[in-house]
């Protein structure tokens, strides 16, 4: 049978019997009848009449039930759950109402109240001067000017999280973009107040700390509700176009420091030694000065004492001075002066040998009273030559006295 046959689908009793498809019109009439029975309406007359209920509305009980069902669904839509590490920001007709803590919560459903859940535990990171890796630089952000008018490239990252959900949601339209702008502004201010060598070498940690502090001050002034955890400098270097010249300048600076260190080491070696020599010479001069002064004072005191004795006995004092002078002059001499006017003969007196023998005897003689007594007992008798020498000295003294 062709599908275009108008009697197709109505065979076998017209109700889908005999294995045919169901009648759609019949299904629709059954659905309408069941809905009418549910809401208290009489089913419509199959012949086209309304069964006497065409002018009747929905009963009050059905309306209340429907309103209660809709109200329950609307109220149930206000339940929400705040996960751990998050906060819920509730607004009523667009105005901030409260911040809810983690757990199951409820608010007046839309359109009265709305809730926005923000993540407090997530640590966000923004990159300034590069993307993904420090080699992938963004020159517009990385190039900066130092205080000594040099250009350097800086790439750094900022880690931050939230500290106020209300400020983060309401006070700024795009807070994450605001953090990027604040970070770039802060690092430019810090680098602009620093020298190039300071930024490249010893001042990297200090620049990061100052940038972090300045960023937090600016964000607090904007009431962004953001807490800056850490600023990390990824790379600080001169621009690639002047890298070769910069390396030459660094090498020259290192040579300068090396020469300065060598000069300082030489100075540290020479200056202390010169100071020590000067101090030694000064001490020797002071010692010589003290020696001369004390000797002069001693000579003056001795002269005063001799003067007193000379005034008492001029002859004896003069002879004694003469003998002392001759003894001091001839004590180390091997020559002997002999007075030949009185007929004395020239004698050879070996004074050097006698002095050496006396010194050797004094060294080899054992200590003690017995040792000092032995030489006295064995002392030789004076010889004729010694007697003659004594006589010659006496005659010379007598002549001087006359």
Buried (B, 14 or more C-beta within 10 A) or exposed (E): EEEEEEEEBEBEEEEBEEEBEEBEEEEEBEEEBEEBEEBBBBBBEEEEEEEEBEEEEEEEEBEEEEEEEEEEEEEEEBEBEBEEEBBBBBBEEEEEBBBBEBEEBBBBBEEEBBBEBBBBEEEBEBBBBBEEEBEEBEEEBBBBEBEEEBEBBBBBBBBBBBBBBBBBBBBBEEBEEBBBEBBBBBBBBBBEEBEBBBBBEEBBEEBBEBBBBBBBEBBBEBBBBBBBBEBEBBBBBBBEEEEEEBEEBBEEEEEEEEEEEEEEEEEEEEEEEEEEEEEEEEEEEEEEEEEEEEEEEEEEEEEEEEEEEBEEEEEEBEBBEBEEEEEEEEEEEEEBEBBEEEEBEEBEBEBEEEEEEEEEEEEEEEEEEEEEEEEEEEEEEEEEBBEBBEEBBEBBEEEEEE
